[in-house]
Structures are given as structure tokens and as C-alpha cells.
């Protein structure tokens, strides 16, 4: 009996060690490539269409369109899909100079359906490259050129550096969220790129050669449609490349309700995708393709708060059983190594990349934030889930 308990503990801790090792390798690789100079903005590039899905975005769509149009070249198109809108999104987008199509289908809600509708519209006169940008995002100058040129040259999807920042007046919760977002969308993709491996798609600032996006499975209500698309394309042999110098920026929602809803949707969707990636891992390993294996393993890294919770719980349980049952030390060594490796990697990511997002004076205040966030996971585990797409509230707080 004691031997069986030890075996179970060793296996459980080895399973948890997999995402920790993946996370640590990505962080260590990223930390070695700071200061890489930006590629020159190309003088010539293929034609492109910027596709913006928008649902009830009348407050900001005109500003987005105007900003994006500054990066268009002759022959480019700017298409806004006003998706199931109940406001003046379509009118304001047209007034700002965008081509607009409207989709109305209350039974099919979500960004994926809007993208599919937009691609079908573009199919009448297809561009060489499609760049997808969310309605609340801004792109640094030259970003569209870099994304389009790289997608065209490689024949693969390209993901820009998609970052979110704390809006004016945001508190500690959003500072920690900004750090987590930076680690997920900057540090880890940069590490994979440093290793010559593909990254995941992050939902905005994505460029696709027409032949790839035309045939992509977009019409679904996945809560993390970007992650699903990245996995699908990797299986088909066209995983995404990371373009660090094409920067896309946006703010977290101004209201606590909006921020909580957004975070819950992302993490619920991510946890659902872990099961899918785990099921695909054996086939990826059999294929022997490093890019497919890397994409599948990267999805297996859960939200960092959840991973910390699992590693801490595993260490405590392993320690208690090891001393209570006089087990061998192997399981405890594996568990302690995993927890220590996670803490070192997280601190390295913060120290090299995240000190501006979360200043040192705020570091100790992360603990209460983590404890509050842990309440989210039991709700997800025991069936309290949204199940359907819900628009993030971007209105400014009172």
C-alpha cells in the first residue's frame, strides 16, 4: 500500500512538472534575447486587408479606424464587421472611412462568427494577406507593414506583440493582470522564438496569408478562438511566427465587472483548451515535429495562478504523506524541484521584463490578489461556467 501511494505521488508530481518545465524553458530562453534590434519597415509589401470584428463598439470604433488607416498602402482595404450590433458601430465606422458589412444572427454569437463572415466577404476580391485587429486596439507605426511582409515571405501566420496596460486609476489587481498578460504574450512567445519554435495566436495583431485564413475553421463560439485557431493551424503544418517588433496595445476594461468578466472568459477557455491539447499530444509526439509538439506543450501551461496553486497543494500533500507514512523522498524531491523551478522562472520573468508593470514595492501585495483569484477555479471546476461568448464591458467607470 505504501509503495502504491509513493508511485501515485511520483506520477502526479511528474505530470505537474511538465508545464512547469515548459514555462521555465520559455522564460530562460526569453531572458537571453533582450535588445534584439527591430527589423526595418519594408519599402514594398503585398496588398493587405485589415479585418476588424466589432460588437457594440460605437464609443471607440472611429478612433480605431482612423488610426489603422494611417498604416494602409495603395491597394489595401479596411473592413469592419459590425456583428450583431445594437448601436451605431456601423455608422461610425463608415464615417471614419472603413468598408463595413453588418452581420445579424443572434443564434451565432461570438468573434469567430464575425471573422468567418468577414473572410467570406473578402473572398469576392481576396487580398494577399489579412490582418486581424480587435476594435479596441492600437498598432505602433510600421506594425502592419512588418506583419504583412513577414506573413507573405514565410507563408505562415504571424502574431505581433499583443500587450494590455492598466487604464488610468487602475489598482493592484490590474497591475498583476498586466504582468501576467506580459508573461503570456511577450515573455513566453519570445522564448519560443529564441528557440526557433512557433508561438500561439493571441487574438489581435495577427496576419495570415490568404490561402491559410480562407480555409481556416472560424465559425464557432470558442471562448479562446485564437488559441483554437493556433492549434488547428499547427496541426495543418502552418504554425504561427512571433513578430516582437509589431506591437499591438490596448487597455484592460475600466470597470471591475468588465475586467473580471474578461479574465474569467480567458481562463475558462484556456482550461478547456488544455484538455484538447493533452488529447493531441500523443499524435504530436508520434509526428516527431518539434513545432507541433511545442505548440501542444505550450497550451498545457495553465494560467500561472492556477499552476502555482496546483504546485503548492501538491507539495503540501506530498510532504504530509511522505512524513506520515514514512515514504521515500523521491516524490517530495520531484515536487520541491517543480515548485522551486516555477518560483525562480516567475521571478526571472518579472525581474527581466515586468518591473515596470509591477514595481518592486508592490510585489508582496500580490499574495492577497492570488488568494482572491483562487476562488475562481473551484467555480470553474464544479460547473459554474458561462458556456457562451459574452462581450467585455469596455465602458469607463463612473
C-alpha positions in Angstrom: 0.0 0.0 0.0 2.8 2.4 0.9 4.6 1.6 -2.3 1.4 2.4 -4.3 0.9 5.7 -2.6 4.5 6.7 -3.4 4.0 5.7 -7.0 0.9 7.8 -7.3 2.6 10.8 -5.7 5.6 10.5 -8.0 3.5 10.2 -11.2 1.2 13.1 -10.1 4.2 15.4 -9.4 5.9 14.4 -12.7 2.7 15.3 -14.6 2.7 18.7 -12.9 6.4 19.1 -13.6 5.7 19.1 -17.4 4.0 22.5 -17.6 6.5 24.0 -15.1 9.5 22.9 -17.2 7.8 24.2 -20.4 7.2 27.6 -18.7 10.7 27.7 -17.3 12.4 26.9 -20.6 10.4 29.6 -22.3 11.3 32.2 -19.7 15.0 31.3 -19.6 15.2 31.5 -23.4 13.5 34.8 -23.5 15.8 36.3 -20.9 18.8 35.7 -23.1 17.5 37.7 -26.1 16.9 41.2 -24.8 17.9 44.1 -27.0 17.3 42.4 -30.4 17.1 45.3 -32.9 13.9 45.8 -34.8 13.7 44.8 -38.5 13.5 47.7 -40.9 10.0 48.6 -42.1 9.8 47.2 -45.7 9.6 49.6 -48.6 7.4 47.2 -50.6 4.9 44.7 -49.4 1.9 42.8 -50.7 -1.6 44.1 -50.6 -3.5 43.5 -47.3 -6.9 43.8 -45.8 -7.3 44.8 -42.1 -10.3 43.0 -40.7 -11.8 44.4 -37.5 -14.7 42.4 -35.8 -16.8 44.8 -33.7 -19.8 44.2 -31.5 -21.4 47.4 -30.0 -18.1 49.4 -30.2 -19.6 52.8 -31.2 -17.6 54.6 -28.5 -14.2 53.7 -29.9 -14.5 52.3 -33.4 -14.0 55.6 -35.3 -10.7 56.2 -33.4 -9.6 52.7 -34.2 -10.4 53.0 -37.9 -8.7 56.4 -38.2 -5.5 55.1 -36.6 -5.4 51.9 -38.7 -6.0 53.8 -41.9 -2.7 55.6 -41.4 -0.9 52.3 -41.9 -2.7 51.4 -45.2 -0.9 51.5 -48.5 -2.4 51.8 -52.0 -4.4 48.6 -52.8 -5.1 47.8 -49.1 -8.6 47.5 -47.6 -10.1 48.3 -44.2 -13.1 46.1 -43.4 -15.2 46.4 -40.2 -17.7 43.6 -39.4 -20.4 45.2 -37.3 -21.5 42.0 -35.6 -25.0 41.8 -34.0 -24.7 45.4 -33.1 -27.5 47.3 -31.3 -25.7 50.7 -31.5 -24.1 52.9 -34.1 -20.9 50.9 -34.7 -21.6 50.5 -38.4 -22.4 54.2 -39.0 -19.4 55.5 -37.1 -17.0 53.1 -38.8 -18.3 54.1 -42.3 -18.0 57.8 -41.3 -14.4 57.2 -40.3 -13.6 55.7 -43.7 -13.9 52.0 -43.3 -15.7 49.5 -45.6 -18.4 48.0 -43.4 -20.5 44.8 -43.5 -23.2 44.0 -41.0 -24.0 40.5 -39.7 -27.2 39.7 -37.8 -27.6 36.3 -36.3 -28.5 36.2 -32.6 -28.2 32.4 -32.6 -24.5 32.5 -33.6 -22.7 35.0 -31.3 -19.0 35.4 -30.9 -15.9 36.7 -32.5 -15.3 33.6 -34.5 -18.6 34.0 -36.4 -17.7 37.6 -37.2 -14.3 36.7 -38.6 -15.8 34.0 -40.7 -18.4 36.5 -42.1 -15.6 38.9 -42.9 -13.4 36.4 -44.6 -16.4 35.3 -46.8 -16.9 38.9 -47.8 -13.2 39.4 -48.7 -13.3 36.2 -50.8 -15.0 38.2 -53.6 -11.8 40.1 -54.1 -9.2 38.4 -51.9 -6.1 40.3 -50.6 -2.7 38.6 -50.4 -2.7 38.9 -46.6 -5.3 39.5 -43.9 -4.5 41.3 -40.7 -7.0 40.8 -37.8 -7.2 43.6 -35.2 -9.7 43.9 -32.3 -11.8 47.1 -32.2 -10.1 48.5 -29.1 -6.5 48.0 -30.2 -3.8 50.4 -31.5 -0.8 49.4 -33.6 2.5 51.0 -33.4 3.7 52.7 -36.6 5.1 50.2 -39.1 3.4 47.2 -37.4 1.0 46.4 -40.3 3.9 46.5 -42.7 6.0 44.2 -40.6 3.2 41.7 -40.1 2.2 41.6 -43.7 5.7 41.4 -45.1 6.6 38.5 -42.7 3.4 36.6 -43.4 3.9 36.9 -47.1 7.6 36.0 -47.1 7.1 32.9 -44.9 3.7 31.7 -46.0 2.8 31.3 -42.3 0.6 33.2 -39.8 2.3 35.9 -37.8 1.5 37.1 -34.3 2.5 40.6 -33.2 3.3 41.6 -29.7 -0.1 42.0 -28.1 0.0 43.8 -24.7 -2.5 45.3 -22.4 -1.9 48.0 -19.9 -3.6 49.3 -16.8 -6.0 52.2 -17.5 -5.7 55.4 -15.6 -6.8 54.8 -12.0 -6.3 51.0 -12.2 -5.4 49.3 -9.0 -3.1 46.5 -7.9 -5.4 43.8 -9.4 -4.9 45.2 -12.9 -1.2 45.7 -12.3 -0.8 42.0 -11.6 -3.0 41.2 -14.5 -0.8 43.3 -16.7 2.3 41.4 -15.6 0.5 38.0 -16.2 -0.5 39.2 -19.7 3.0 40.4 -20.4 4.5 37.0 -19.4 1.9 35.1 -21.5 2.0 37.3 -24.6 5.6 38.6 -24.6 8.0 36.5 -22.5 6.8 33.1 -23.5 6.4 33.7 -27.2 9.8 35.5 -27.2 11.4 32.4 -25.6 9.8 30.1 -28.1 11.0 32.3 -31.0 14.5 32.3 -29.5 14.4 28.5 -29.7 13.3 28.6 -33.3 9.8 27.4 -32.4 6.3 28.8 -33.2 4.0 30.7 -30.8 0.3 30.8 -30.2 -2.1 33.3 -31.6 -3.3 35.8 -29.1 -6.4 37.2 -30.8 -5.4 40.5 -32.3 -2.5 41.8 -34.4 -2.5 38.5 -36.4 -1.5 38.3 -40.1 -2.5 35.4 -42.3 -1.6 34.6 -46.0 -4.9 34.4 -47.8 -4.6 30.7 -48.6 -4.4 29.9 -44.9 -7.1 32.1 -43.5 -9.5 31.3 -46.3 -9.7 27.7 -45.3 -9.5 28.2 -41.5 -12.2 26.9 -39.2 -13.5 30.2 -37.8 -17.3 29.9 -37.4 -17.6 28.7 -33.8 -18.2 30.2 -30.3 -15.0 29.1 -28.6 -14.1 31.4 -25.7 -10.5 31.4 -26.8 -10.9 31.3 -30.6 -7.3 32.5 -31.1 -5.8 29.6 -29.2 -8.0 27.1 -31.0 -7.0 28.6 -34.4 -3.4 28.4 -33.5 -3.7 24.7 -32.6 -5.6 23.9 -35.8 -3.1 25.7 -38.0 -0.1 24.0 -36.3 -1.7 20.6 -37.0 -2.0 21.6 -40.6 1.6 22.4 -40.8 1.5 26.2 -40.6 2.2 27.3 -37.0 2.4 30.9 -36.2 5.6 33.0 -36.0 6.2 35.7 -33.4 7.0 39.3 -34.6 8.1 41.1 -31.5 8.5 44.5 -33.1 4.9 44.7 -34.4 3.3 46.0 -31.2 -0.4 46.0 -30.5 -1.7 47.7 -27.4 -5.0 48.1 -25.5 -6.3 48.8 -22.0 -7.8 46.5 -19.6 -11.5 47.2 -19.0 -12.1 50.3 -16.9 -14.7 48.7 -14.6 -14.1 45.8 -12.1 -17.0 43.9 -13.6 -15.6 44.2 -17.1 -12.1 43.1 -16.0 -13.5 40.2 -14.0 -15.6 39.0 -16.9 -12.7 39.2 -19.4 -10.4 37.3 -17.1 -12.9 34.6 -16.4 -13.7 34.1 -20.1 -10.0 33.8 -20.9 -9.2 31.4 -18.2 -12.3 29.3 -18.6 -11.5 29.0 -22.3 -7.8 28.2 -21.7 -8.6 25.5 -19.2 -10.9 23.9 -21.8 -8.2 24.0 -24.4 -5.8 22.2 -22.1 -7.9 19.1 -22.4 -7.9 19.4 -26.2 -4.1 19.9 -26.3 -3.5 17.0 -23.9 -5.5 14.8 -26.3 -3.5 15.9 -29.3 -0.1 15.5 -27.6 0.4 11.7 -28.4 -0.2 12.4 -32.1 2.2 15.4 -31.9 4.8 13.2 -30.3 4.4 10.5 -32.9 4.8 13.1 -35.7 8.2 14.0 -34.4 7.7 17.6 -35.5 9.2 20.0 -33.0 6.8 22.8 -33.9 3.6 20.8 -33.4 5.0 19.4 -30.1 6.0 22.8 -28.9 2.5 24.3 -29.6 0.7 21.5 -27.8 3.1 21.7 -24.8 2.7 25.5 -24.6 -1.1 25.1 -24.3 -0.6 22.7 -21.4 0.8 25.6 -19.3 -2.3 26.7 -17.3 -2.9 30.3 -16.0 0.0 30.9 -13.7 -2.1 31.5 -10.6 -3.7 28.1 -11.1 -0.3 26.4 -11.7 1.1 27.9 -8.5 -1.9 26.7 -6.6 -1.5 23.2 -8.0 2.2 23.1 -7.3 1.8 24.3 -3.8 -1.0 21.9 -3.0 0.9 19.0 -4.5 4.0 19.9 -2.4 2.0 20.2 0.9 0.1 16.9 0.2 3.3 15.1 -0.8 5.2 16.4 2.3 2.4 15.4 4.7 2.1 11.9 3.2 5.8 11.4 3.0 6.4 12.0 6.7 3.1 10.5 7.9 3.6 7.2 6.0 7.4 7.2 6.1 7.6 7.1 2.3 10.8 7.5 0.3 11.9 11.0 -0.6 11.6 10.7 -4.4 8.1 12.3 -4.7 9.0 15.1 -2.3 12.2 15.8 -4.2 10.3 16.0 -7.5 7.5 18.2 -6.0 10.0 20.6 -4.3 12.1 20.8 -7.5 9.0 21.7 -9.5 7.8 24.4 -7.1 11.2 25.9 -6.8 11.7 25.9 -10.6 8.3 27.7 -11.0 9.2 30.4 -8.4 12.6 31.0 -10.0 11.2 31.3 -13.5 8.4 33.6 -12.4 10.8 35.9 -10.5 13.1 35.9 -13.5 10.3 36.9 -15.9 9.3 39.7 -13.5 12.9 40.9 -12.9 13.8 41.0 -16.6 10.5 42.0 -18.2 7.9 43.0 -15.7 9.4 45.5 -13.2 7.6 48.4 -14.9 4.3 46.6 -14.9 4.6 45.6 -11.2 7.1 47.7 -9.3 9.1 46.0 -6.5 7.2 47.9 -3.8 4.0 46.1 -4.9 5.4 42.6 -5.1 4.4 41.5 -1.6 0.9 42.7 -2.2 0.5 40.0 -4.9 -0.3 37.4 -2.3 -3.8 38.7 -1.4 -4.5 39.0 -5.1 -3.6 35.4 -5.7 -5.7 34.2 -2.8 -8.7 36.1 -4.1 -8.2 34.7 -7.6 -8.1 31.1 -6.3 -11.8 31.3 -5.6 -12.4 31.4 -9.4 -11.1 27.9 -10.1 -13.5 25.9 -7.8 -16.3 27.6 -9.6 -15.0 26.5 -13.0 -14.3 23.0 -11.8 -17.8 22.5 -10.3 -19.8 23.7 -13.3 -20.2 27.4 -12.7 -19.3 28.4 -16.3 -20.5 30.9 -18.8 -20.6 28.4 -21.7 -21.3 31.2 -24.2 -19.4 34.2 -25.5 -20.0 37.4 -23.5 -18.8 40.8 -24.7 -16.3 42.5 -22.4 -17.6 45.7 -20.9 -15.2 48.5 -22.0 -17.1 51.5 -20.7 -15.4 53.8 -18.3 -16.3 53.6 -14.7 -18.2 56.4 -13.0 
